[in-house]
Amino acid sequence: MANRLFTSLAATGLIVGSFAAAPARAENTWACEVLLCASNPGGWMQFTECVPPIRKLISHLALGGGFPTCSAGGVSKADYTKPKHGRPGYVDMTMQDGSRTRYTVPTEAEVAQAEATAQPGPVPGARTLER
């Protein structure tokens, strides 16, 4: 009886633990998408795949949220400065090696324009064969 109870509690703990960990992974994925899009030399929303994470970022920041960080991308800290006096908002990213990069955060109008002009990007994980 005690063994059955222990097994039942252990299984419940594993299930609850997996649900509790899922949001952290999803949030980290979003943060890494934002970092990849921000660091794209062609701009935040050159590719259509970047529009949804950047739209989510704009909403998140508008609601008072902080700028997400992606440890997998080497970012140790991200300092967001809100737009003021007609100037755009920006984020200063400090990398784990100590280097810093500043990105201007796109406005809602820029996101809307990007939705109309963005190009499909390469499929994640796809490889091209060159001869």
C-alpha positions as CSV (number, residue, x, y, z in Angstrom):
1,M,0.0,0.0,0.0
2,A,2.8,2.5,0.9
3,N,4.7,1.5,-2.2
4,R,1.6,2.2,-4.4
5,L,1.1,5.6,-2.6
6,F,4.7,6.6,-3.2
7,T,4.5,5.6,-6.9
8,S,1.3,7.6,-7.3
9,L,2.9,10.7,-5.6
10,A,6.0,10.4,-7.6
11,A,4.1,10.2,-10.9
12,T,2.0,13.2,-9.8
13,G,5.1,15.2,-9.0
14,L,6.6,14.4,-12.4
15,I,3.5,15.5,-14.2
16,V,3.2,18.7,-12.2
17,G,6.9,19.4,-12.6
18,S,6.7,19.0,-16.4
19,F,3.8,21.5,-16.6
20,A,5.7,24.0,-14.4
21,A,8.8,23.8,-16.5
22,A,7.0,24.2,-19.8
23,P,6.3,28.0,-19.6
24,A,9.9,28.7,-18.9
25,R,11.0,26.9,-22.0
26,A,8.4,28.6,-24.1
27,E,9.4,32.1,-22.7
28,N,13.1,31.4,-23.3
29,T,12.3,30.4,-26.9
30,W,10.4,33.7,-27.5
31,A,13.3,35.6,-25.9
32,C,15.8,33.9,-28.2
33,E,13.6,34.6,-31.3
34,V,13.6,38.3,-30.3
35,L,17.3,38.3,-30.0
36,L,17.8,36.6,-33.4
37,C,15.4,39.1,-35.0
38,A,17.1,42.1,-33.3
39,S,20.5,41.0,-34.4
40,N,19.6,40.4,-38.0
41,P,21.7,42.7,-40.2
42,G,18.6,43.2,-42.5
43,G,16.5,44.5,-39.6
44,W,14.1,43.3,-36.9
45,M,11.4,42.2,-39.3
46,Q,13.1,41.4,-42.6
47,F,11.7,37.9,-42.5
48,T,8.0,37.1,-41.8
49,E,9.0,34.7,-39.1
50,C,10.2,37.6,-37.0
51,V,6.9,39.6,-37.1
52,P,5.0,37.5,-34.5
53,P,7.7,37.6,-31.8
54,I,8.3,41.3,-32.3
55,R,4.6,42.0,-32.2
56,K,4.5,40.1,-28.9
57,L,7.5,42.1,-27.7
58,I,5.8,45.4,-28.5
59,S,2.7,44.3,-26.6
60,H,4.8,43.0,-23.7
61,L,6.7,46.3,-23.4
62,A,3.6,48.4,-23.7
63,L,2.1,46.5,-20.7
64,G,5.1,47.4,-18.6
65,G,7.1,44.1,-19.1
66,G,10.8,44.0,-19.2
67,F,12.9,43.2,-22.2
68,P,13.4,39.4,-22.5
69,T,16.9,37.9,-22.4
70,C,18.2,34.7,-24.0
71,S,21.1,33.1,-22.2
72,A,21.5,30.7,-25.1
73,G,22.4,33.7,-27.3
74,G,25.1,34.9,-24.9
75,V,23.1,37.8,-23.5
76,S,23.7,38.5,-19.8
77,K,21.6,41.6,-19.5
78,A,19.1,43.7,-21.5
79,D,18.3,47.3,-20.5
80,Y,15.2,48.7,-22.1
81,T,14.6,52.4,-22.4
82,K,11.0,53.4,-23.2
83,P,10.3,55.9,-26.0
84,K,10.0,59.5,-24.9
85,H,9.6,62.9,-26.4
86,G,9.1,61.5,-29.9
87,R,12.3,59.4,-29.7
88,P,12.1,55.6,-30.2
89,G,12.7,53.1,-27.5
90,Y,15.9,51.1,-27.5
91,V,17.5,48.2,-25.8
92,D,21.2,47.9,-24.7
93,M,22.2,44.3,-24.7
94,T,25.3,43.3,-22.7
95,M,26.8,40.0,-23.8
96,Q,28.5,37.5,-21.6
97,D,31.9,38.6,-23.0
98,G,31.2,42.2,-21.8
99,S,30.5,43.6,-25.3
100,R,27.4,45.8,-25.7
101,T,25.0,46.4,-28.6
102,R,22.2,49.0,-28.8
103,Y,19.1,48.2,-30.9
104,T,16.2,50.6,-31.6
105,V,12.9,48.9,-30.8
106,P,10.4,49.1,-33.7
107,T,7.2,50.9,-33.2
108,E,3.7,49.4,-33.8
109,A,3.5,51.2,-37.1
110,E,6.9,49.7,-38.2
111,V,5.6,46.2,-37.2
112,A,2.4,46.8,-39.3
113,Q,4.5,47.9,-42.3
114,A,6.8,44.9,-41.9
115,E,3.8,42.5,-42.0
116,A,3.1,43.8,-45.5
117,T,6.7,43.7,-46.8
118,A,8.5,40.9,-44.9
119,Q,9.9,38.0,-46.9
120,P,9.7,34.4,-46.0
121,G,13.0,33.4,-44.3
122,P,15.0,30.2,-44.4
123,V,13.3,27.3,-42.7
124,P,14.9,26.8,-39.3
125,G,17.2,23.8,-39.4
126,A,17.2,23.7,-43.2
127,R,20.6,23.3,-44.9
128,T,21.5,24.4,-48.4
129,L,23.6,22.3,-50.6
130,E,26.3,24.2,-52.4
131,R,28.5,22.7,-55.1
